[in-house]
Each structure stands twice: as C-alpha cells, then as structure tokens.
C-alpha cells in the first residue's frame, strides 16, 4: 500500500471518530505514516461527523482528503455528500441498514453491509462502526484482523475495557458479512 486516503462519515454518536482513530493507530503500529483529522458539527451527537485518515509509506503532506480512495458511509447525508468525490476505482462501504439508496456510480467498488442491523443483533446499535470497520478490512485488505484487534484493545479507555471483546466480535461480524 503506497497511500490510502479514507473518509469515514455519518452522524455524531455513531463512533465515526473512534473508527478512524483505530485505523490510524493500527497503521502507526505497522510503521506507516499517518494523519487522522476529525470533523464534527457543534451538535456532535446527532449532527454530522466525519474523519479523514491518511495512511502512507511516505510522510503525509496534508491531512485533508479531497478525493478519497475509500468512503465508509454510515448515513445517507454522508453518502450524498462524499460519493462523487471518491476516486475512480475506489471503494465505498455503505451501511445498508440506514441508507435507503444505492450508490449511483459504476466506476467504484461498493460493499453494502447491514451494519446497524448486525450491531443490533449483537445487542447494541452503537457497534455499527465496528461492523463497518470489519467490512472495510475485508473489502480492501488494508490490515489483517489481528492488527485492528490490538488497536481496539489499546484505544478503549481502561474504564471501558470490557467493551473490547464485543467491539472485536462486531468487527469480525462485519468482516464476515
């Protein structure tokens, strides 16, 4: 992988920033150059949120991504906003549970995942971000599962370490979806 430019987008409270942080952390541990740039509206929970993650073999020149290689879209407004910016031949991962339309482009790979539905079956809709990370991993091959499992354990606050196991389970479910 020379460079991977990823935008993860959805509503505040869906774990968008945490998902991006996990990818950035796993890349850092793997010795890659990284940038993680969070962005969210003043509403935070329920407002829009996205993050730009750049993973590269070379120093990152800018944390801002105009044309991502990958879009992970967890709601329709995010798909509407970012779909046309994905590079030709890029990848779009869509939470089919919350997005009521198909990707209109034919020059990108698309992975539809019932992320929120899978998360609810696991007992918590808030796990949809981990389901989407798993689907991203399967679709792109950017990391192996063990690299992200380690990132989950290391990035969950000590007071919430009990959540690591269910986050990993959700990620694996997304990988196998």
Secondary structure, DSSP 8 states (H G I E B T S, - for coil): --EEEEEEEEETTSSHHHHHHHHHHHHHHTT-EEEEEEEE-TT-TTSEEEEEEEEESS--S-S--SS-SEEEE-SHHHHHHHGGGS-TT-EEEEETTT--S----SSSEEEEE-HHHHHHHTT-GGGHHHHHHHHHHHHH--S-HHHHHHHHHHHS-GGGTTHHHHHHHHHHHHHH-
